[in-house]
Amino acid sequence: MASSTHPQLPVHTHTANLDDASFGELTARLSENVSRLVHDELALAQIEAKEKAKRLGLGVGLFGAGGFVAVLGTVCAVAAAVLGLATVVSGWLAALLVAVALFATAGLLAVVGRKDLRRGTPPLPQEAMESTKADVAAVREAVHR
């Protein structure tokens, strides 16, 4: 198996001497190993897809939270403008400072959410696909020898 980042998957090895094996034994062993390899690669793809989906969910949630906080900031900014125009007291200044803080928080949440979205896309198990391609190439090379 090509990936060592997923310790959940077992690594199978055979120590028997292949030089003494018959063609039938080699064919049976090849069939068994290809079957195990396909099973392990599918398990790796499933693990990788779950990890990416988790990152996407987190990124979407944070991005949505940033949008919600931006709406709250807009409401406070409107309240500050109303209070500022209605009377010249410190109440509008307090509302304006709250709005600025909410917008700063919204910006921070959006940046973090965008970063997680980028890390989770595309939602394809790329490590497993690359590992499978390498395995297929190794089998082809071994068969052509």
C-alpha positions as CSV (number, residue, x, y, z in Angstrom):
1,M,0.0,0.0,0.0
2,A,1.4,3.4,-0.9
3,S,-0.1,5.6,1.9
4,S,1.3,5.5,5.4
5,T,-1.0,8.3,6.7
6,H,-3.9,5.9,7.4
7,P,-2.8,3.5,10.1
8,Q,-6.3,1.9,10.2
9,L,-5.5,-0.2,7.1
10,P,-3.5,-3.4,7.5
11,V,-0.4,-4.0,5.6
12,H,-0.2,-7.6,4.2
13,T,3.1,-9.3,3.4
14,H,4.1,-12.8,2.3
15,T,7.5,-14.2,3.3
16,A,7.2,-17.5,1.3
17,N,9.9,-17.9,-1.5
18,L,8.2,-17.2,-4.8
19,D,11.0,-18.9,-6.8
20,D,9.7,-22.3,-5.6
21,A,6.0,-21.7,-6.2
22,S,4.1,-23.3,-9.1
23,F,2.3,-21.2,-11.7
24,G,-1.0,-22.2,-10.1
25,E,0.2,-21.0,-6.7
26,L,1.5,-17.8,-8.1
27,T,-1.8,-17.2,-9.9
28,A,-3.8,-17.9,-6.8
29,R,-1.5,-15.6,-4.8
30,L,-1.8,-12.9,-7.4
31,S,-5.6,-13.1,-7.4
32,E,-5.7,-13.0,-3.6
33,N,-3.3,-10.0,-3.5
34,V,-5.2,-8.1,-6.2
35,S,-8.4,-8.7,-4.4
36,R,-6.9,-7.5,-1.1
37,L,-5.3,-4.5,-2.8
38,V,-8.6,-3.4,-4.3
39,H,-10.4,-3.9,-0.9
40,D,-7.7,-1.8,0.9
41,E,-7.7,0.9,-1.8
42,L,-11.5,1.2,-1.5
43,A,-11.2,1.4,2.3
44,L,-8.5,4.1,1.9
45,A,-10.8,6.1,-0.5
46,Q,-13.6,5.9,2.0
47,I,-11.5,7.2,4.8
48,E,-10.1,10.0,2.7
49,A,-13.6,11.0,1.4
50,K,-14.9,11.1,5.0
51,E,-12.0,13.4,6.1
52,K,-12.6,15.8,3.2
53,A,-16.4,15.8,3.9
54,K,-15.6,16.7,7.5
55,R,-13.4,19.6,6.4
56,L,-16.0,20.8,3.9
57,G,-18.7,20.8,6.6
58,L,-16.5,22.8,9.0
59,G,-15.6,25.3,6.3
60,V,-19.2,25.8,5.2
61,G,-20.3,26.2,8.8
62,L,-17.6,28.8,9.6
63,F,-18.4,30.6,6.3
64,G,-22.1,30.7,7.2
65,A,-21.3,31.9,10.7
66,G,-19.2,34.7,9.2
67,G,-22.2,35.7,7.1
68,F,-24.5,35.7,10.1
69,V,-22.2,37.8,12.1
70,A,-21.9,40.2,9.1
71,V,-25.7,40.6,9.2
72,L,-25.6,41.4,12.9
73,G,-22.9,44.0,12.2
74,T,-25.1,45.5,9.5
75,V,-28.0,45.7,12.0
76,C,-25.7,47.4,14.5
77,A,-24.4,49.8,11.9
78,V,-27.9,50.8,11.0
79,A,-28.8,51.3,14.7
80,A,-25.6,53.4,15.1
81,A,-26.6,55.6,12.1
82,V,-30.1,56.0,13.4
83,L,-28.9,56.9,16.9
84,G,-26.2,59.2,15.6
85,L,-28.6,61.1,13.5
86,A,-31.3,61.2,16.2
87,T,-29.2,62.6,18.9
88,V,-25.6,63.6,19.4
89,V,-24.7,61.4,22.4
90,S,-22.3,58.6,23.0
91,G,-24.9,55.9,22.4
92,W,-24.3,55.8,18.6
93,L,-20.6,55.6,19.1
94,A,-21.0,52.5,21.3
95,A,-23.2,50.9,18.6
96,L,-20.7,51.8,15.9
97,L,-17.8,50.2,17.9
98,V,-19.9,47.1,18.3
99,A,-20.6,47.0,14.6
100,V,-16.8,47.4,13.8
101,A,-16.0,44.5,16.2
102,L,-18.7,42.3,14.6
103,F,-17.4,43.1,11.1
104,A,-13.9,42.2,12.2
105,T,-15.2,38.9,13.6
106,A,-17.1,38.2,10.4
107,G,-14.0,38.8,8.3
108,L,-11.9,36.5,10.5
109,L,-14.6,33.7,10.4
110,A,-14.9,34.1,6.6
111,V,-11.1,33.8,6.1
112,V,-10.9,30.7,8.3
113,G,-13.9,29.2,6.6
114,R,-12.5,29.8,3.1
115,K,-9.2,28.2,4.1
116,D,-11.0,25.0,5.3
117,L,-13.1,25.0,2.1
118,R,-10.0,25.1,0.0
119,R,-8.4,22.3,2.0
120,G,-11.5,20.1,1.5
121,T,-11.9,20.5,-2.2
122,P,-12.2,18.8,-4.5
123,P,-14.0,16.1,-2.4
124,L,-12.3,13.3,-4.2
125,P,-10.0,10.7,-2.5
126,Q,-6.9,11.9,-4.4
127,E,-4.4,10.0,-2.3
128,A,-6.3,6.7,-2.8
129,M,-6.6,7.4,-6.6
130,E,-2.8,8.1,-6.9
131,S,-2.0,5.0,-4.8
132,T,-4.3,2.8,-7.0
133,K,-2.6,4.1,-10.2
134,A,0.8,3.3,-8.8
135,D,-0.4,-0.1,-7.8
136,V,-1.8,-0.8,-11.2
137,A,1.4,0.4,-12.8
138,A,3.5,-1.9,-10.6
139,V,1.3,-4.9,-11.4
140,R,1.5,-4.2,-15.1
141,E,5.3,-3.9,-14.9
142,A,5.5,-7.2,-13.0
143,V,3.3,-9.0,-15.5
144,H,5.3,-7.8,-18.5
145,R,8.6,-9.1,-17.0
